[in-house]
């Protein structure tokens, strides 16, 4: 899975849940890492079809910067 914050390709919306998704190289349409436990999609981690969006640069930048991240990241204290 890829991070929405660093992904540089085309971003779509999942037809099933309405959340952002992308065309993965191996599995087809996929949701982003940040969505691992924060959305309900019966297809997750894949996406159920795509809706194409004509994003303007500011909207896409805002989406990437402000999208909630529910993935459990290890902190240095927890890792050490």
Secondary structure, 3 states (H helix, E strand, C coil): CCCCCCCCCCEEEECCCCCEEEEECCCEEECCHHHCCCCCCCCCCECCCEECCCCCHHHHHHHHHHCCCCCCCCCHHHHC
